[in-house]
Amino acid sequence: MRIGLISDTHGFLDEKVFDYFKDCDEIWHAGDFGTIELSDRLAQFKPLKGVYGNIDDSTIRQVHPKVLNFVCEGKKIIMTHIGGAPGKYVPEVKALLQNQQPDIFICGHSHILRVMSDVQFGKMLYINPGAAGVHGFHKMKTIIRFEINVGVISNMQAIELGERARP
């Protein structure tokens, strides 16, 4: 399963995303879509799993949940928008991670691309794809692409889409 991971688009979708995600089987969006049209465009391109973020309105919240808990190729995954980071999870997320013990935890919100193991929760992999939109403090728009094959994560790539300058 080839995954394209994106977050914090805030209503802006860089056209390069379609090139980078063309061979992906699914796109996962970790919140702050910005518009339902952006969500719809991604969903028309590839199967989409997503969660709503703090800037997303009621239309997006009707389509995407706050938390997604699912299994992909034998890996238990939890995705939400506001999660914090290893050692600094928000209380609600920390309790969820302790209770669910996922293999992969994905969040957005910080606009900081980060991939790391969190041994506090076994061998959990923490992934934040950074921000792909033009709103925020980040300097570089980023996304992540990776594969999961029978429980093995491989070919993970952090991709820079270019500087955040407004179009």
N, C-alpha and C positions, 0 to 999 in steps of 0.2 A: 504494500500500500504506500503510494507516494503522496506525501502531505505538503501542501503549501500553507504556511502559518503567517497570519497577518493580524495587526491590531492597530487601534487608534488612527483610523483613516479620517475621522472627523469630517466626512462628506467629500473627501478628495481621494480619487483612485488614480494612481500613476499608471499610465498605459503599459509600462514595462512589466507590471504585475502579470499581465496576460502572457507575455513571453516566458517569464520565469516559471509560471505555474502551468504552462501548456501541457506538460507531461505528467502533471499531478492527477491523482485519482480523486482527491477531495481537497477542499479549501477549508481551513479552520480559522475563524475570526474571533479574537479574544476581546471583543467589545469596543465601544465607541465607534460604531459604524458612521454615525452622523446623519445619514438619510436612509430611508427604506429603499430608495432607488439604487443606492450603492449596494445594499444587501441583495436586492433583486438581480442586479447586474452580475454579481459574483455567482449567485445561485443559477443563473442562466448559463454561465460559463462552465461550471463544475459543481458537483454536489457540495453543499455548504453546510457546515456545522458552525454555529456561532452563539455567543452570549451577548446580552446587552450590557452597555457601559453606562457610566454616570451621566453622560451627555445625551444618551439616546431617549427619544420620546416614546409615548405610549404605543405608537404604531409599530415601532421596532420591538418593544417589549411584548407585544402580542405574538410576534413571530419567533423571537429568540428568548430563552430563559435566562435567569440570573446565573445559574450554575448548570453545567452539563456534566454528567457522570456517565461514561460509556466505555466500551471495550473495543480496541482496534488491534487486530492481529495478536490477540492474547495479552495485550498491555491494557491495564486499567488506567483510565485517564479521567482527570477532573479539570475542567476549564471554567474560569470565572474572570471577571474583569479586574476588580480590585482585590488583590491577594496579598500584597506585600512582597517580601523576599525572604530567602532562608535566614532564619534567626530573627526576623522581624515581620512575621505574618500577622495580619489583622486577626483579632481573637476568633471571629466567626470561621475564618479559613483554617486557622490552627486546629480548632476543634474538628472541623470537617476532615482535615488530613489525618489527624489522630484516629478518628473513627473509621474512615474509609481506606486508609493506607494505599493510595494510588501508586502506580509505577511512574506515572508522569503527571506533573501539575503544571498547568499552563495559565498564565494571567497576562494582563496588559497593564494599562493605566500609568505606569511610571515613565513611559517613553524611553526606557533604558533597556537595550538589548542585553540579555543575560541568559546563559545556559550553564547550569552547574548541578552537580549531585548534592543532595541534601541527606546526609547520613543520619540526621535526627529522625527521619522517617524511613528508615531502612535504606534502600538503594534508589530512592525516588529521584527522578530527574526533574529539575525545575527549569521551565522555559518561559521567557518573556521575549517576544519578537521585536520589542522596541515599538517605534511608531512609523507608520507608512504615510501619514498625512502631512499637511503643511502647517497645522496649528500646534503650538506647544513650544517648548524650549529646546528640543532636540535639534542638533545641527544636521544630522544625516537621516534620511528616510531608510528604514530597514524592514526586511522580511526574513523568514527562515523557510528553508526547504529541507525535508528529510524523508527517510523511508522507515517503515516498520514491516518486518517480514518474519512471521512466525515468532513473535516476541523479541526480535532483535532490532534495535534501532541502529541505523547506519546512514552514511552519506549525508550527514547534517551539514548544511551550508548556511551561514549568515550572509545575506545579500544586501549590499548597499545600492539603493535606487538613485542616489544623488542627494545633493544638498536640499534642505528644507525650503529654499526660496519659494515664495508664492508664485503660482503660474500667472 
